């Protein structure tokens, strides 16, 4: 190891704000998922392909 590397210990803790943001994100995700079921009903599998394309685009 290099001499100038500083060792820092990781903490396993979350602030209340972080937990609240995770909850809000989950609620938004469920809403989008439930809303997409009606879209899939009207448009068919093309929406699923669009979602998959979006995921691949964001990962890369």
N, C-alpha and C positions, 0 to 999 in steps of 0.2 A: 504494500500500500504506500501511497505517497505520504510524505511527512505533513503536508498541509491539509490533509483531510480531517475534518472535524466530525466526531461521532455524535449523533443526536439520537435520543431515544424517541420512539414513536409512542404516542398516547392513544389509547382506545377510548375516546370520549367524543360525544356530540353535543353541540350546544342546542338549546331549545329552538333557536332559529333554524338550524340545519334540519332538525326533526320536523319542524313545521313545513319547511320547503319540500321535504320528501313527501309528506302527506298531501300537500297541494298538487305536486307533480303527479302523484298517483290518482288523485281525483280528476285531474285534467285528462290523464291517459285513459281512464275508464270512460269518461264522457266522449272522447274521440273514438274509442273502440265501439261503444254502443251506437254512436252516430254513424259510423261506417257500415253497420249492418244494413241500414236502410239504403245506403248508397250501393252496396254490393247487390242488394235485391234488385235495384233498378238497372245497374250497368253490367252486372255479371262479373266474371273473373278478371276483367281488365283492371279493376281497381286493386285487386290483390297483386297483380303484376306491377302496377304503378308503385304500390307500397314497397314491394321487394326491390324495385329499381332504385327507389329513394334511399332505402337502407344501404344498398351497395354503394351508391354515390356518396353517402355520408361517411361510410367506413373508409373508403379510399380517399 
